[in-house]
Amino acid sequence: MDTLELWQYGLIALGAFLVGLGKGGLPGVGNITVVLMALALPPKASVGILLPILVSADIIAVIVYRRHAEWQYIWKLAPWMFAGILVGYFVFSRVDDAQVRFLIGLILLSMTGVHFYRKWLRRHATEIDTLPQHPVFIGSTGIIGGFATMVANAAGPVAALYFIASGLPKYAYIGTSAWFFLLANLVKVPLMMDLEIIDSASLRFSASFMLFSVLGAMIAPRIVKHINQKNFEILIWFFVVVGGLKLIIP
């Protein structure tokens, strides 16, 4: 890391700040960080550097939004997410970055397309939509999200598919996501250390950028309260699509 140039440090600092904004409640902003990190660092190394920064922002988000979490949604999704994390752990060293990113992006865009197609089909329906709580939907979303977060720190858009499709209002969505990703990211740390993606040197490097993520997470809540529910959901889905395209297009 001693050979990095100033522009690389700048991209990492900006990425850490955007992580904080995303964790603090600004939808989709954190998706951009994966790109910035991959531009500044070798792809697999960037995953390990980013993870402790994500955890630092998760902690702030949990402190701010802890009372808004809907734990029943976390308990439903978490076992499947952890299963996906284990799948990602076993394949991480066996596939290249381009293959993994393309697959995740394709899955994201496909699931988004299915979501909006179903909304169009149900535009005149009056009964409650039960698919978001169907075991197959929850299981597939959790496994895909776990895999995505393990290999690319890119589970945010996948989790949005579940939490928003479940009809969570703005603050419940943010609080539930905050707790969910703190738990998921903490589980990933020892696995990343076993893969030697995270070590003492990378942890020290990550720690030097945590201030930027914490600052972003503390600023974000002041902005969130001025965003209405409809615009909030539009922003989330917009960045889900952007995140999917970002992973597919080199």
C-alpha positions, 0 to 999 in steps of 0.5 A, a space after each residue: 500500500 506504500 506505493 499508492 499515488 495521491 489519486 488512489 488515496 483520494 478515490 479510497 477516501 471518497 469511497 469511504 465517505 460514500 459508504 457512510 452516506 449509503 449506510 446512513 440512509 441515502 439509497 444506493 450511494 454506497 454502490 459507487 464505492 465498489 467501483 472507486 475501490 476497484 479503480 484504486 486497488 487490485 479487485 480482490 484486495 479492494 474487497 478486503 480493504 472495504 469490509 472493515 470500512 463498511 463495518 465502521 459505517 454499519 455501527 454508526 447506522 445501527 446507533 442512529 436507526 436501531 429503534 426502526 429495525 423490523 427484526 422479523 424480516 432479518 430473521 427470515 433472510 439471515 440464514 439464507 444470506 449466511 448460506 450464500 456467504 459460505 458459497 462465496 467463501 468457497 468460490 472466491 479463490 476459484 473464479 476471477 473477478 470479471 466472471 463473478 461481477 458479470 453474474 451478480 449484475 445479471 442476477 440483479 437486473 433480472 430480479 429487478 425486471 421480475 419485480 417491476 413486471 410483477 408490479 405491472 401485472 398487479 397494477 389493478 390487483 387489490 389483494 396483498 402481494 404475498 411473493 416477498 414472503 414466499 420461502 422461495 423468494 426469501 431463500 433465493 434472495 438471501 443466497 444471492 445476496 450472501 454470495 454477492 456480499 462475500 465476493 464483491 461487497 455488493 449485496 445492497 441492491 439484492 437486499 433492497 429487492 427483498 426489503 422494499 418488495 416487503 413494503 417497509 417504509 423509509 426508516 424501517 428499511 434503513 434500520 432493518 438494513 443497518 442491523 442486517 448488514 452489520 451482522 452479515 459483515 461481521 460474519 465475513 471478517 473471519 472468513 476474509 482473514 482465512 482467505 488472507 484477503 484481510 490481514 493486520 496490514 490491511 486492517 491498519 490501512 482500512 482504519 485510516 479511512 474509517 473517519 470518512 465513512 463515520 463522517 458520511 454516516 453521521 451526515 446522512 440522517 440530516 438529509 434522509 428526513 427531507 426525502 419522501 417515501 415515494 422518492 426514496 423508493 425511486 432512488 433505491 430502484 434507480 441505484 439497483 439498476 445502476 449497480 447491476 449495470 456497473 457490475 456487468 459493464 467493464 
